[in-house]
């Protein structure tokens, strides 16, 4: 057990993509449960800080993009800013050499990071290990190891995004405007930023067509830009086109269910407790056991057992999960309809 300061000022560092940041939203909550008088801050990228807005367990949101670490003067200014905030514990979920040295020179006495790089060793940072994902656990659970290091034994790693009362009222209005008198609102998110195996846009178009045959289901495309292959659906709406993340979060909150690959919007819906049906690859690096939505009613679909041995292109990010033994749009449509009824 590490010796901890009586008054805990904790900085959680996760300058990563949307999905990774969502999976760290459990940390402030579990810290405050055990240390209610602590001050909890997060350091994230500018485009992900909206994920922590209205979070009752986060006292300060810092954006890495506000810091200039590329010049000597910018580095010193950042250092002085962190020193003024007087953090005494830092939890680094994505360590880098530059960040590790910054936290060291900022005078943060207890620094805990994932892995054990040389720069962590020489800055006397404490480490938690993933040991090549053996045994395989959820990414959010691996993140929790950093707070277990400071005496928090919780196993509740469910992610959560918080809406204000005004946002909740807005969600009701959005839902009503998008439903068009139908019962269920299903989002289709075809993009993944090439971060995971994914269908082609043509396959998502077939799913949209199939789902819209059901008179109880209204479908919307949640991509933030127009998908060319969807242009044949003159009724299809793109509510997230050209808007900011916080507005998109409200649109996701209006859904009953989202269909997507393993991507940021899936994690957003998981944190909003919306149902998800997601396409996954069984390889460890892409496994739903590691990267599935955390805390919602989620169905994670995999291709047939022998699919990868026959069809795998060698790079899971190039896999489209299609062909014999893959994941068909008919199967997904059936699973969506069943999950909506349950």
N, C-alpha and C positions, 0 to 999 in steps of 0.2 A: 504493500500500500504506500503510495507516494504521500509525502508530507504536503498538505494543501494550505494555502493562505486562509485566514479566517474570513475575510471579505473577498469573495471571488469575483473577479472581473475577467470574463471568459470571451475570447475571440474565436469564432468558428470560421475557418478559411476554406472556401470551396469555389475558386474561380474557374468554373467548368460549364458544361452545357446544361440545358434545361432539365433533362431527365435526371442527371447526376445531382443537381442542386435540389430538386424535389425530394429525392431520396435522403437528403440530409435534414429535411424539415422536422423530423422527429427529435432531433438532438436538443434544440432549445426547450421543447416541452418537457422532456425527461430530465434535463438539468434543473429546470425550475421546480419540478415536483420534489426533488431531493434538496435543492438549495434555493428556496424561494426568494431569498434576499440577494442572490447573485445578480450581477449585471451581465447580460448576454448580448453580444454583438456578432454580426455576420459580415464577412468580407467576400463579396461575390462580384461577378461581372455586371456591368451596368444593365445589360439586357435581361438579366435574371433576377435583379433585385425586387422586381414586382412580385415575385413568388413569396416574399416575406412581408409584404405590405399587409397591415391589419393583424399580423401575427402577435397575439397577446404575450408571447413568451420571448419576444425579441425586443430589446431596448434600443439598439442602434443598428442601422443598416449602412455599411460602408461599401462603396463601389471601387473595385480595383482600377477601373478605367479613369477614375478621378485622380489616380496617382501616376506621376511621371517617374518611372523607374529607369528610363533610358538615358537620362542625363545625370551628371553628378549633383547639380543643384536640385533637380526634381527628387532624386533619391534622398537628399538631406531633408527637404521639406516634408516628404512622406514620413521619414524617420521621426522628425520632430512632432508631427501630428499624432503618430501612434504613441509616442512617449507621453504626450499630454493626456491621452485617453487612459493611460496608466493600467493597461491590461497586465494581469499576472499569470494567466493561463491561455495558451493558444493551442487549438486543435486543428491541425493541417491535414485535410482529407485528400489533397492533391499536392504533395510537397514538390517544390522546385528549389534549385540552388538559390536563385535570387530571392524568393520569398523566405526561405529558411534563414538566410543572412539578415534580411530585413527584420524579421521577428527577433533574431538574436540581438542585433544592435538597438532595437527598440526597447530592450531591457525587460522583455517578458521572460520571467524566470523559468516557468514550467512550460515547455513546448513539446507537444506530442504529435508525431506524424506517422503516416502509413509507410511501412517499409523501413529499410535501414541503409540509406545511401551514405557515402563518405562524408558529404557536407552535413548530414545530420549527426554523424559521429563526432566530428570536430567542433560542432556547435553545442554539443552535449544535449541534443534533443532526445527525448524518450520515444520509443517506437512501439507500434503494434504490427503484427505480422499476419499476412494472408496465407502464407505457406502454400503458394500455387493453388489456392482455392480448395485445399483439402483439409477437412471435409467441405464440400460445396455448401455455401450458405447464401442468403440474399445480400445484395450489395448494401442495402440499408442496415442490415445486421452487422456487416463488416464495419460500416461507419460507426455503429454504436460501440464498437470496441474501444474507440478513443475516449468515450465518456465512462466506460467501464474501468478504464485506467485511473480515473479520478474518483472511484468509489461508487459509481452508479450501476446497479446490477439489473436494471430494467431490460426486459426482452420485447417491449412494445416498440417496434420500429415502423409502425404504420405512419405513412406520410400524410400531411394535412396542409391545405391552403385555406385561409380564412377570408370570408367575405364580410364587408360591412353591411349594416342594415339597409342602407341605400342601394348597395350592389345587389342584395338579395331581392329587393323590390324590382330592380331593373331586370334581373334574371327572369322573374315571372312574366314581365312584359315581353322580353325577348322570346321566351318559350311560346307564348301565345301567338306572337307575330309569325313565328316560323312553322308552327304546327299545321296551319291551314285547315283546322277543324279535325285533323286526325288525332289518334290517341297517343302514339309513340313518336318520339323524335330521335332519329339515329344519325350520328355523325360518321362520315367516311373521311379518313385522313390518309391520303395516298403517298405523301412524302415521308422520307425518313432521314434526309441528309446523308444518304449512303452510310448510315451508322449501323445498319442491321440488314439481314436478309429481308426482302420485300417483294411483293407482287409488282407486276408491270401496271401502269395506269389503265391499260386495256382491261385487265382482269378486274380492277376496282370498278370500272365502268359497267362490266357485266353484273357485278354484285349490286350496284345502284339500280340498274334496270330490274333485276330480280326482286329486290326488296320493295321497290316502288309499286310492284304489282299487288302488294298487300295493301288493302284499303285502310288499314289501321296504322300504317307506318309512313311517316314523312322523313325524307332523307335530305341532309344538307352536307356539303363538302366543306370541311374545316381547314383545308390548306389555306395558306396566306396569300396565294396567288391563283389565278385561273389555270386549271388543268385542261390542256387542249383536248384531250380525249373525252372530256366530260361536256364539251360544247354542244353535243347533239341533244342534251337534255335542256330544253329551253326553260323548264320549270325549276331547275336546280339552282339553289342559292349558295353563295360563298360568303357567309357572314364575317369571316375573319380576314377578308381581303383588305390589305392596306391599313390595318389598325394595329394598335399597340398590344403588348402582352396582357396588360391588366384587363383591357376590353375583351380580348380573346378568352381569357379565363372565365369571364361572365358568360360568354357564348358556350363554352364547354360545360359550364354549370347548368345550362338550360337543357342539356341532352339527357335522354334516358340511357343511352349507350353509345359508345364509340368503337368503331372498327378501325384497326391500324396495325402497322408493324410495331416492333419494339422501339418506341420513339418518345420524345418529350411530351407530346399531347396525350399519349397513353398514361404517362405518369401524372400529368396534370389532372386528368379525369379520375385516376386512382385517388389522388389527394383530395379531390372534391367529392369522393364517395359515389361516383357515377360508374355504372357497369362498363366493363370493357371486354371486347373479344379481340385478341391479338394474335398475330402470326409470329411464330418463333422457329428457331433452328435448335436442334438438340445438342450442338457442340457446346462445350463448357463455357467458352467465352461469350456465347449468345444465349445461354440457357435461360428459360423462364424462372428456374429456381434461383438464378442470380439476378435477373433483370426484370422479372414480372412486376406489374403494378403492386404497390404495397398498401394494403388496408381496405380495399374495396371488394366488390363482388366481381371477380375477374375470371375469365375463361381464356386459357392460353393454348393455342392450337399448334400441333406439330405435324410434320409430314409422317408418312408411314415409316415403320422401323427401318426398312432396307433402302429408303429413298436416298439417303446421303451417300451410301456406298456406291450407288449407281449414278446419281445425278450431280453430286457435289462438284463445283467448278474449282475447288481448291481454296477459294477465298469466299467465306460465308457472306461477305458484303456484296458479292456479285451474284449470289443465288436469288432466284425469283420464286422459289418454292412451288413452281409449276411443273406440269408434265405428269407422267404416270407415277403414282404414289405420293404426289405433292398435296397441296391444300387447294381444293377446288372451291370456286365461288358458290356452287350449290351447297356444299357442306357448310360454308360460313353462313349462308342465308338461313339454312335450317337451324343452326346453333343460335343465331341472333333472334329469330322468331321464338324459339323455345325459351331463351333467357329473358326476353321481354315479358313473357307470360308468367315466369316464376318470380 
